């Protein structure tokens, strides 16, 4: 029962974070600045972002529910809050403020933090559940490369 409570809680928080990040982004994806950027040839179509983030947040919420059921500590909570802040703030830095280099540092930090979750909290009790982080890690690597491409080609 505790795990189900945590799944619901993290779904609400994580999708709330996505909504906040989207709000920070505003209409920037269709705005002049973004549409005029020289973007990477491997940039996914717009619909892929919503579909991917939905999958990522469902997987991440399930992973977190098990993690917090087993290791609910101030340290784990702090790491999660940092990840949430990094995730939400990237949209603000990149799309709203056009601070592409700072956004790049931000997304690298987020990627390293999610990899840290995968490695550090992937012990016996979470050895299978940790694989729910793989879509997040793969997407962050792609997003990091897209952000880097914008920096180096604009």
C-alpha positions as CSV (number, residue, x, y, z in Angstrom):
1,X,0.0,0.0,0.0
2,X,2.9,2.3,0.8
3,X,4.3,1.8,-2.7
4,X,1.0,2.8,-4.3
5,X,0.8,5.9,-2.2
6,X,4.3,6.8,-3.3
7,X,3.6,6.1,-7.0
8,X,0.6,8.5,-6.9
9,X,2.6,11.1,-5.0
10,X,5.5,11.0,-7.4
11,X,3.2,11.0,-10.4
12,X,1.6,14.2,-9.1
13,X,5.0,15.9,-8.3
14,X,6.8,14.8,-11.5
15,X,4.0,15.7,-13.8
16,X,3.5,18.9,-11.9
17,X,7.2,19.6,-12.5
18,X,6.7,18.9,-16.2
19,X,3.7,21.3,-16.3
20,X,5.8,24.0,-14.5
21,X,8.7,23.5,-16.9
22,X,6.3,23.8,-19.8
23,X,4.8,27.0,-18.4
24,X,8.4,28.4,-18.1
25,X,8.9,27.5,-21.7
26,X,5.8,29.2,-22.8
27,X,5.4,29.4,-26.6
28,X,9.2,29.4,-27.1
29,X,9.2,26.3,-29.3
30,X,7.2,28.1,-31.9
31,X,8.9,31.5,-31.2
32,X,11.4,33.2,-33.5
33,X,14.5,32.5,-31.4
34,X,14.1,28.7,-31.3
35,X,12.8,28.3,-34.8
36,X,15.8,30.3,-36.2
37,X,18.3,28.2,-34.3
38,X,20.6,25.8,-36.2
39,X,19.3,22.6,-34.6
40,X,20.9,19.1,-34.6
41,X,19.9,16.9,-37.6
42,X,18.8,14.2,-35.0
43,X,16.4,16.6,-33.3
44,X,13.2,14.5,-32.7
45,X,9.8,15.7,-34.0
46,X,7.8,17.8,-31.6
47,X,5.4,15.0,-30.7
48,X,8.2,12.8,-29.5
49,X,9.0,15.1,-26.6
50,X,5.6,14.8,-25.0
51,X,5.4,11.1,-25.5
52,X,8.9,10.5,-24.2
53,X,8.5,12.7,-21.1
54,X,5.3,10.9,-20.3
55,X,7.0,7.6,-20.4
56,X,10.0,8.9,-18.4
57,X,7.9,10.4,-15.6
58,X,5.8,7.2,-15.3
59,X,9.0,5.1,-15.0
60,X,10.7,7.6,-12.7
61,X,7.7,7.7,-10.4
62,X,7.5,4.0,-10.1
63,X,11.3,3.8,-9.5
64,X,11.1,6.6,-6.8
65,X,8.2,4.8,-5.1
66,X,10.3,1.7,-4.5
67,X,13.4,3.8,-3.6
68,X,11.5,5.8,-1.0
69,X,9.8,2.7,0.4
70,X,13.3,1.2,1.0
71,X,15.5,4.3,1.6
72,X,13.5,7.2,2.7
73,X,16.2,9.5,4.1
74,X,16.9,13.2,4.0
75,X,19.8,12.5,1.6
76,X,17.5,10.7,-0.9
77,X,14.9,13.4,-0.5
78,X,17.6,16.1,-1.1
79,X,18.8,14.4,-4.2
80,X,15.3,14.1,-5.6
81,X,14.6,17.7,-4.9
82,X,17.8,18.7,-6.7
83,X,16.8,16.5,-9.7
84,X,13.4,18.1,-9.8
85,X,14.8,21.6,-9.7
86,X,17.3,20.8,-12.4
87,X,14.7,19.3,-14.6
88,X,12.2,22.2,-14.3
89,X,14.9,24.9,-14.5
90,X,16.3,23.7,-17.8
91,X,13.3,24.9,-19.7
92,X,13.5,28.3,-18.1
93,X,17.3,28.6,-18.8
94,X,17.2,27.4,-22.3
95,X,13.8,28.5,-23.8
96,X,12.9,31.5,-21.6
97,X,16.3,33.1,-20.9
98,X,18.2,31.7,-23.9
99,X,21.1,30.8,-21.6
100,X,22.1,27.8,-23.6
101,X,25.5,27.3,-22.0
102,X,24.1,27.5,-18.5
103,X,21.3,25.2,-19.6
104,X,23.9,22.8,-20.9
105,X,25.7,22.7,-17.5
106,X,22.3,22.2,-15.9
107,X,21.4,19.2,-18.1
108,X,24.8,17.6,-17.6
109,X,24.3,17.9,-13.8
110,X,20.8,16.4,-14.1
111,X,22.2,13.5,-16.3
112,X,24.9,12.8,-13.8
113,X,22.5,12.9,-10.9
114,X,20.1,10.4,-12.6
115,X,23.1,8.1,-13.4
116,X,24.0,8.5,-9.7
117,X,20.6,7.2,-8.7
118,X,21.0,4.3,-11.2
119,X,24.4,3.3,-9.8
120,X,24.1,4.1,-6.1
121,X,20.6,2.9,-5.5
122,X,20.7,-0.1,-7.7
123,X,21.5,-2.7,-5.0
124,X,19.8,-6.1,-4.5
125,X,16.4,-4.6,-3.5
126,X,16.4,-2.3,-6.5
127,X,18.4,-4.3,-9.0
128,X,15.5,-4.7,-11.5
129,X,13.6,-1.5,-10.7
130,X,16.7,0.6,-11.4
131,X,16.2,-0.2,-15.1
132,X,13.2,2.1,-15.1
133,X,15.8,4.9,-15.1
134,X,17.2,3.9,-18.5
135,X,14.7,5.8,-20.6
136,X,15.5,8.9,-18.5
137,X,19.2,8.5,-18.9
138,X,19.0,7.8,-22.6
139,X,16.7,10.8,-23.2
140,X,19.0,13.1,-21.1
141,X,22.0,12.0,-23.2
142,X,20.0,12.9,-26.4
143,X,18.9,16.2,-24.9
144,X,22.4,17.0,-23.8
145,X,23.7,16.4,-27.3
146,X,20.9,18.6,-28.7
147,X,21.7,21.4,-26.2
148,X,25.4,21.1,-27.0
149,X,24.8,21.2,-30.7
150,X,22.9,24.5,-30.3
151,X,25.8,26.0,-28.3
152,X,28.5,25.0,-30.8
153,X,26.5,25.7,-34.0
154,X,24.8,29.0,-33.3
